[in-house]
Amino acid sequence: MVIRTSMHWWLLLIALPCVRGQDLLMPGADTSGSPALRDPSFSEKWDLFVGETVSPLTLGATGFNTTVSQLTHSAPLYGRRPWKNGAFAKRAGASLGDIVSQNFFGDFLLASAIHEDTRYVRMGRSRKLWPRIGYAISRSVITRTDAGDPTFNFANVLGSAMSAGLSNAYYPPVSRTTSVSLTNLGTGVAGSGLANLMPELGPDVGRWIKRHLPFHH
């Protein structure tokens, strides 16, 4: 799933849902020793798009992005007062549109057209923390072909660009600028890498919580 907002808020957004990360993993998707994933079918890529889009995290990300955009008065610009002329609701709709369109273009349309497998595969606990963080973030620009070979993540990068372009159809005129589109492209690509920290590190956080917090005993 892709989340788009101001860059300095990313780590907070990633950290909060990490405790539920173990529920987001694909079964057996771990580079530390699980068998290779079979080639994803057209319908499986559609299911991946749908699954990411209807996830509760999509609503959470929409609310988060909308709130940050409103508080920082960043694009899309619908007004400083959240309830005047439906500014907050319009921002929420635009944020949801950004997330859904990038998921659609990246995880389904382009992944199907150019035969890329955008499913995230964990490095796993057998590796040290920083290499795992670097690996997770790098998946925003590196992925696999359907045959399993490493390749540049055209689906994600071009999908981010297509989503940024599509946003001009529903953003207010003041926010339909090249600068806004380029910012959305950059934060879309970067955000997809940071979002990978959830499935990479989330299960470890979940296990730690179960061991150390009494309400999980």
BADOMAR-178641 format. One line per 3 residues: number of its first residue (from 1); their letters; for each residue x, y, z of N, C-alpha, C. Coordinates in steps of 0.05 Angstrom, whole numbers, plus 32768, in hexadecimal, padded with zeros to 4 digits. Atoms other than C-alpha are relative to their C-alpha. Layout:
N
NUM> A> X Y Z X Y Z X Y Z | ...
//
This chain:
217
1> MVI> 8011 7FE8 8000 8000 8000 8000 8012 8019 8000 | 7FF1 7FE8 8002 8017 8047 7FF1 7FF3 8016 8010 | 800B 7FEB 7FEF 8010 8081 8020 800F 801A 7FF8
4> RTS> 7FF4 7FE8 800A 801D 80C9 800B 7FFA 8017 8013 | 8003 7FE9 7FEF 8029 8104 803A 801B 800D 8003 | 7FE7 7FF2 7FFC 8060 8132 8053 8015 7FED 800A
7> MHW> 7FEB 8014 7FFB 80A3 810E 8058 8007 7FFC 801D | 7FF7 8003 7FE4 80B4 811D 80A1 7FEC 7FF2 8012 | 8013 800F 7FF0 8075 80F9 80B9 8001 7FE3 7FFB
10> WLL> 8001 801C 8008 8086 80B7 8099 8006 7FEC 8016 | 7FF8 8014 7FEC 80A9 8094 80D3 7FEA 7FFC 8015 | 8017 8003 7FED 806F 80A3 8102 7FEA 7FEF 7FF4
13> LIA> 8016 800F 800D 803D 8088 80D0 8007 7FE2 7FFE | 7FF8 801C 8003 8066 8048 80C6 8000 7FF2 801B | 7FFC 800C 7FE6 8073 803C 8110 7FE6 7FF8 800D
16> LPC> 8018 8005 7FF2 802C 803F 8129 7FF2 7FE6 7FF8 | 800D 8019 8007 800E 8005 8100 8012 7FE8 8001 | 7FED 8016 8002 804D 7FDA 8107 7FF8 7FE8 8011
19> VRG> 8008 8016 7FEE 802F 7FB2 8140 7FED 7FED 7FF3 | 8013 8011 800E 7FFC 7F96 8110 800C 7FF4 7FE7 | 7FF3 8008 8019 802F 7F88 80DA 7FFF 7FE2 7FFA
22> QDL> 8000 801D 8005 802D 7F3D 80E4 7FE7 7FF7 7FF2 | 8019 8007 800D 7FE6 7F3C 80CA 8001 8008 7FE2 | 7FFF 7FF6 801B 7FFD 7F5C 8088 8011 7FEF 7FEE
25> LMP> 7FED 800F 8010 8030 7F29 8072 7FF3 7FEC 7FED | 8008 8016 8012 8028 7EFB 8037 800C 7FE6 800C | 7FF5 8019 7FF5 8030 7EB3 8050 8018 7FF7 7FF0
28> GAD> 7FE8 800C 800C 8075 7E99 8043 8011 8014 7FF1 | 7FF0 7FED 800F 808F 7EDA 8025 8017 800A 8012 | 7FEA 7FFA 7FEF 80D3 7EDD 8047 801A 7FF7 7FF2
31> TSG> 7FE8 8008 800E 8118 7EDE 8026 8013 7FF0 8011 | 7FEE 800E 7FEF 8137 7EBD 8062 7FFE 7FE2 7FFE | 8000 801D 8002 8125 7E77 804D 7FE7 7FF4 7FF5
34> SPA> 8019 800B 800A 80DE 7E70 8033 8003 7FFA 7FE2 | 7FFE 8006 801C 80D3 7E52 7FEE 7FF9 8018 7FEF | 8005 7FEA 8012 80D1 7E80 7FB2 7FE2 8002 7FFA
37> LRD> 801C 7FFC 8007 808E 7E9F 7FA2 7FFA 7FF8 7FE4 | 8007 8007 801B 806A 7E85 7F66 7FF8 8019 7FF1 | 8008 7FE8 8010 805B 7EB5 7F2C 7FE4 8009 8007
40> PSF> 801B 7FF7 7FFA 8020 7EE1 7F3E 7FEF 8001 7FE7 | 8012 7FFF 8017 7FE4 7EDC 7F10 7FF3 801B 7FFE | 800E 7FE6 8004 7FBC 7F16 7EF4 7FEB 8004 8016
43> SEK> 8014 7FFE 7FEB 7F84 7F08 7F26 800D 8005 801B | 7FF3 7FFC 7FE6 7FB5 7F05 7F60 800A 801D 8002 | 7FF8 7FE4 7FFF 7FD0 7F4A 7F4D 7FE7 8012 8006
46> WDL> 8019 7FF2 7FFA 7F88 7F63 7F4D 7FF9 7FFD 801E | 8006 8005 7FE4 7F7D 7F43 7F91 8013 8010 8013 | 7FED 7FF0 7FF1 7FBD 7F65 7FAB 7FF7 801D 8002
49> FVG> 8009 7FE4 8001 7FA3 7FA9 7F95 7FE7 8003 8012 | 8019 7FFE 7FF0 7F5E 7F9C 7FB4 8006 7FFD 801E | 7FFA 8005 7FE4 7F7B 7F80 7FF4 800E 8018 800D
52> ETV> 7FF2 7FE9 7FF5 7FA9 7FBC 7FFE 7FEC 8018 8003 | 8012 7FE8 8000 7F72 7FEE 7FED 7FEA 7FFE 8015 | 8015 8002 7FEC 7F3C 7FD3 801B 800A 7FFB 801C
55> SPL> 7FF4 8003 7FE6 7F6D 7FCA 8054 7FF8 8017 8013 | 8006 7FEA 7FED 7F5B 7FF2 8093 8017 8015 8000 | 7FEA 7FED 8001 7FA0 8012 808B 7FFC 8015 7FEB
58> TLG> 8005 7FEC 8014 7F87 8035 804D 7FEF 8017 800C | 800F 7FEB 7FF2 7F53 805A 8077 8011 800F 8014 | 7FEE 7FF3 7FED 7F87 8068 80AC 8013 8013 7FF2
61> ATG> 7FED 7FEF 800F 7FB8 8083 8079 7FF1 8018 7FF5 | 8010 7FEA 800A 7F81 80AD 805A 7FFB 8016 8015 | 8005 7FEE 7FEA 7F6F 80CC 809C 8019 800F 8009
64> FNT> 7FE7 7FF4 7FF8 7FB8 80D8 80AE 8009 8015 7FEB | 7FF8 7FED 8015 7FC9 80F8 806B 7FEF 8019 7FFF | 8013 7FEA 8001 7F8B 8123 806D 8006 8014 8017
67> TVS> 7FFA 7FEF 7FE8 7F9B 813D 80B3 801A 800F 7FFD | 7FE6 7FF2 8003 7FE4 814C 80A3 7FFE 8016 7FEA | 8003 7FEC 8015 7FD1 816F 8062 7FF0 8018 800A
70> QLT> 8010 7FE9 7FF5 7F9D 8199 8087 8010 8011 8013 | 7FF1 7FF2 7FEC 7FCB 81AB 80C0 8017 8010 7FF4 | 7FE9 7FF3 800C 8006 81BD 8093 7FF9 8011 7FE8
73> HSA> 800A 7FF1 8017 7FDC 81DD 805D 8010 7FF9 7FE7 | 7FF1 800A 8017 7FFD 81B2 8028 7FEC 7FF5 7FEB | 8011 8009 8016 7FE1 819A 7FE5 7FF4 7FE5 8006
76> PLY> 8010 7FED 8010 7FAB 818E 7FD3 7FF3 8015 8012 | 8008 7FE9 7FF1 7F96 81D3 7FEA 7FE2 8005 7FFD | 801D 7FFB 7FFF 7F4C 81D6 7FFD 7FF8 8015 8014
79> GRR> 8007 7FEC 7FED 7F50 820B 8032 800C 7FFA 801C | 7FF3 8003 7FE5 7F6E 8216 8078 7FEC 7FF6 8015 | 8014 8008 7FEC 7F2D 820B 809E 7FF4 7FE5 7FF8
82> PWK> 8008 801B 8008 7F1C 81C0 809E 7FE3 7FFD 7FF9 | 801C 8004 8004 7ED1 81C7 80A0 7FF3 8014 7FED | 800B 7FEC 8012 7EC9 8203 8071 8001 7FF5 7FE3
85> NGA> 8003 800A 801C 7EB0 81EE 802C 8009 7FE3 7FFD | 7FF9 801D 8001 7EBE 81A5 803E 801D 7FFB 7FFB | 7FE4 8003 8006 7F09 81AF 803C 800C 7FE5 800A
88> FAK> 7FF5 8019 7FF5 7F1A 8174 8069 7FF6 7FE8 7FF1 | 800B 8016 800F 7EEB 8145 8045 800B 7FFE 7FE4 | 7FF5 8000 801A 7F06 815A 8002 801D 7FF6 8000
91> RAG> 7FE5 800A 7FFE 7F4D 814E 8019 8000 7FE1 8005 | 8001 801D 7FFB 7F39 8109 8032 7FFA 7FF1 7FE6 | 8006 800C 8019 7F1A 80F8 7FEF 8018 7FFF 7FED
94> ASL> 7FE8 7FFE 8011 7F59 810F 7FCB 8016 7FEC 8009 | 7FEC 8013 7FF5 7F86 80E7 7FFA 7FF9 7FE3 7FF9 | 8009 801B 8006 7F5D 80A8 7FF0 8004 7FFB 7FE2
97> GDI> 7FFC 8003 801C 7F5F 80B3 7FA5 801D 7FFB 7FF9 | 7FE3 8003 8004 7FAB 80B9 7FA7 8008 7FE3 8007 | 7FF8 801A 7FF7 7FB3 8078 7FCE 7FF5 7FEA 7FED
100> VSQ> 800D 8015 8010 7F81 804F 7FA5 800C 8000 7FE3 | 7FF6 8000 801B 7F9C 8067 7F62 801D 7FF6 7FFE | 7FE5 800A 8001 7FE4 8059 7F73 8001 7FE2 8004
103> NFF> 8002 801D 7FFD 7FD2 8014 7F8C 7FF7 7FF2 7FE6 | 800B 800B 8019 7FAB 8007 7F4C 8015 8000 7FEA | 7FEC 7FFE 8015 7FE0 8020 7F1C 8018 7FEE 8005
106> GDF> 7FE8 800F 7FFA 801B 8001 7F40 7FFD 7FE3 8004 | 8002 801C 7FF9 8003 7FC0 7F5C 7FEF 7FEF 7FED | 8010 8010 8013 7FD2 7FAC 7F26 8005 8006 7FE3
109> LLA> 7FFF 7FFA 801C 7FD2 7FD1 7EE4 801D 7FFD 7FF4 | 7FE5 8001 800A 801D 7FDB 7ED9 800E 7FE6 8007 | 7FF4 801A 7FF9 8032 7F9D 7EFF 7FF7 7FEA 7FED
112> SAI> 800A 8014 8013 8006 7F74 7ED1 800C 8005 7FE4 | 7FF8 7FF9 801B 801B 7F99 7E91 801D 7FFA 7FFB | 7FE3 8003 8004 8066 7F95 7E9C 800B 7FE8 8010
115> HED> 7FF9 801A 7FF4 8066 7F53 7EC3 8014 8004 8018 | 7FF1 7FFD 7FE7 8081 7F6B 7F06 7FF0 7FF5 8017 | 800C 800B 7FE8 8073 7F4A 7F49 8005 8014 8017
118> TRY> 7FFC 7FEB 7FEC 8068 7F82 7F7B 7FFB 7FF7 801D | 8004 800A 7FE4 805A 7F55 7FB7 801A 8004 8010 | 7FE9 7FFC 7FEF 8088 7F65 7FF1 800A 7FE6 800C
121> VRM> 7FF4 8018 7FF4 80B7 7F2E 8007 8013 8008 8016 | 7FF0 7FF8 7FE9 80D6 7F34 804C 801C 7FF6 7FFE | 7FE5 800A 7FFC 8120 7F2F 8059 8001 7FEE 8018
124> GRS> 8004 8012 7FE9 810F 7F12 809E 8014 8005 8016 | 7FF1 7FFC 7FE7 812C 7F0E 80E4 801D 7FF6 7FFF | 7FE5 800A 8000 816B 7EEA 80CF 8014 8015 7FF8
127> RKL> 7FEE 7FEA 8008 8188 7F2C 80B6 8000 8016 8015 | 7FFE 7FEA 7FEE 819E 7F69 80DD 7FEC 8016 7FF9 | 8016 7FED 8003 816F 7FA4 80E7 8005 8013 7FE9
130> WPR> 7FFD 7FEB 8014 818E 7FDA 80BB 8000 7FF5 7FE3 | 8003 800B 801B 8197 7FAD 807E 7FE3 7FFA 7FF9 | 801D 8005 8004 814D 7F9A 8086 7FF2 801A 7FF9
133> IGY> 800C 7FE6 8005 8139 7FE3 8089 8007 800A 7FE4 | 7FF8 7FF8 801B 8162 7FF3 804B 7FF3 7FF0 7FEA | 800D 8011 8013 8146 7FB7 8027 7FE3 8008 7FFC
136> AIS> 801D 7FFA 8002 80FE 7FC9 8037 7FFC 801A 7FF0 | 8004 7FE7 800E 8106 8011 801F 8008 7FFE 7FE3 | 7FF7 8003 801C 812C 7FFC 7FE0 7FEB 7FF3 7FEE
139> RSV> 8014 800E 8011 80F0 7FD2 7FC9 7FEE 8014 7FF2 | 8010 7FEC 800F 80CF 8013 7FB3 800B 8004 7FE4 | 7FF5 7FFD 801B 80FF 8014 7F78 800C 7FE6 7FF6
142> ITR> 7FF6 801B 8008 8114 7FCA 7F75 7FEA 7FEC 8005 | 8014 8015 7FFC 80E4 7F90 7F6B 8008 7FE8 7FF1 | 7FFA 8018 800F 80DF 7F4E 7F47 7FEE 7FFF 7FE7
145> TDA> 8012 8006 8017 80C5 7F39 7F03 7FEE 7FE9 8009 | 8011 8017 7FF9 808E 7F05 7F03 8010 7FE6 8001 | 7FEF 8018 8000 80C5 7ED2 7EF5 8013 7FFF 8018
148> GDP> 7FF0 8000 7FE8 80E9 7EE7 7F35 801B 800E 7FFE | 7FE7 7FF2 8004 8123 7F0F 7F18 7FFE 801D 800B | 8001 7FE4 7FF6 8136 7F52 7F39 7FFE 8014 7FE9
151> TFN> 8004 7FEB 8015 8122 7F90 7F11 7FF9 801A 800D | 8009 7FE6 7FF7 8116 7FDA 7F18 7FE2 8000 8004 | 801D 8001 7FFA 80D2 7FE6 7F37 7FF1 8015 7FEF
154> FAN> 800F 7FEE 8012 80B2 8007 7EFA 7FE3 8003 8008 | 801C 7FFF 7FF9 806D 7FF5 7F13 7FFB 8015 8016 | 8004 7FED 7FEA 8075 801D 7F53 8006 801D 7FF8
157> VLG> 7FF8 7FE5 8007 809A 8059 7F36 7FEE 800C 7FEB | 8012 7FF6 8015 8070 8060 7EF7 7FE3 8002 800B | 801A 7FFE 7FF4 8031 8051 7F20 7FFD 8019 8011
160> SAM> 8001 7FE7 7FF0 8043 808A 7F4F 7FFD 8018 7FEE | 8002 7FE9 8013 804C 80B8 7F13 7FE4 8002 7FF4 | 801B 8000 800B 8009 80A3 7EF6 7FEC 800A 8014
163> SAG> 8012 7FF7 7FEB 7FE7 80AE 7F38 8002 801E 8004 | 7FFB 7FE4 7FFD 8007 80F2 7F3F 7FF3 8010 7FE9 | 800C 7FF3 8017 7FEF 8104 7EF9 7FE1 8000 8003
166> LSN> 801D 8002 7FFD 7FA8 80EB 7F07 7FF5 8013 8015 | 800A 7FEE 7FEB 7FA3 8116 7F45 7FF9 801B 7FF6 | 8008 7FE6 800C 7F9F 8153 7F18 7FE3 8000 7FF7
169> AYY> 801D 8001 8008 7F59 813B 7F05 7FEE 8007 8017 | 8012 7FFB 7FE9 7F3E 8144 7F4C 800C 8014 8014 | 7FF5 7FEB 7FEE 7F6F 8174 7F70 7FF4 801B 7FF8
172> PPV> 8009 7FE5 8008 7F59 81BD 7F73 8014 800D 7FED | 7FEE 7FF4 8014 7F76 81E9 7F3C 801A 800A 800B | 7FE8 7FF4 7FF5 7FA8 820A 7F6B 8016 7FEA 8005
175> SRT> 7FED 8016 7FFB 7FC8 81C5 7F78 8006 7FEF 7FE8 | 7FFA 800F 8019 7FCB 81AE 7F30 8019 800C 7FF3 | 7FE7 7FF5 8009 8014 81C1 7F27 8015 7FEA 7FFD
178> TSV> 7FEA 8013 8004 8053 819E 7F10 800E 7FFA 801B | 7FF3 8004 7FE6 8071 81A9 7F55 7FF1 7FEC 8012 | 8011 8012 7FF0 8037 8186 7F78 8002 7FE3 7FF5
181> SLT> 7FFF 801B 800D 8039 814C 7F46 801B 7FF3 8006 | 7FE6 800C 7FFA 8084 8142 7F50 8003 7FF9 801D | 8000 8007 7FE3 807C 8145 7F9B 7FF1 7FE7 8006
184> NLG> 8010 8018 7FFD 8045 8111 7F98 800F 7FE7 7FF5 | 7FF1 8016 800B 8071 80E5 7F6C 8016 7FF8 8013 | 7FEA 8006 7FED 80AC 80EA 7F9C 7FF7 7FF3 8019
187> TGV> 800A 800B 7FE7 8084 80DE 7FDB 7FF2 7FE5 7FFC | 800D 801A 8005 805D 80A5 7FBA 8015 7FEA 7FFF | 7FEB 8015 8003 809D 807F 7FA8 800D 7FFC 801C
190> AGS> 7FF3 8003 7FE6 80BF 808E 7FEB 7FED 7FF3 8015 | 8013 800B 7FED 8080 807E 8012 7FFC 7FE3 7FFD | 8003 801D 8004 8079 803A 7FF2 8017 7FF1 800C
193> GLA> 7FE9 800D 7FF3 80BF 8029 800A 7FFE 8000 801E | 8002 7FFF 7FE3 80B3 8040 8051 7FE9 7FEF 800A | 8016 8011 7FF9 8070 801C 8052 8008 7FE3 8002
196> NLM> 7FF6 801C 7FFF 8097 7FDB 8047 800C 7FF9 801B | 7FF6 8005 7FE5 80B2 7FE3 808E 7FEB 7FF1 8010 | 8015 800E 7FF0 806F 7FCA 80A7 8001 7FE2 7FFD
199> PEL> 7FFE 801D 8002 8071 7F85 8089 801C 7FF5 8007 | 7FE5 800A 7FFA 80BD 7F80 8093 8004 7FFE 801E | 7FFA 7FFF 7FE3 80C0 7F94 80DD 7FE8 7FFC 8011
202> GPD> 8018 8003 7FEF 8078 7F8F 80F4 7FFE 7FE7 800F | 8001 8019 7FF1 807A 7F45 8106 8012 8000 8018 | 7FED 7FFF 7FEA 80B7 7F51 8131 7FF6 8011 8017
205> VGR> 800C 7FEE 7FEC 8095 7F8B 8155 7FE9 7FF2 800E | 8016 800E 7FF5 8057 7F60 815F 8009 7FEA 8014 | 7FF5 8015 7FEE 8080 7F27 817E 800B 800D 8019
208> WIK> 7FF5 7FF3 7FE9 80A4 7F58 81AC 7FE9 8009 8013 | 8017 7FF7 7FF0 8061 7F75 81C4 7FF4 7FE8 800F | 800C 8017 7FF3 8045 7F30 81D2 8011 7FF5 8017
211> RHL> 7FEF 800A 7FEA 8082 7F1F 81FC 8002 8013 8017 | 7FFA 7FEC 7FEC 8087 7F60 8223 7FE9 800F 800B | 8017 7FF1 7FF6 8042 7F7F 822A 7FEC 7FEE 800C
214> PFH> 8012 8013 7FF2 8013 7F60 825D 7FE6 7FFB 7FF3 | 801B 8004 800B 7FD3 7F6A 8236 8001 7FED 7FE8 | 7FFE 8014 8016 7FEE 7F3A 8200 8005 7FE4 800B
217> H> 7FFA 801A 7FF4 7FFA 7F01 8232 7FE6 7FF0 8003
//
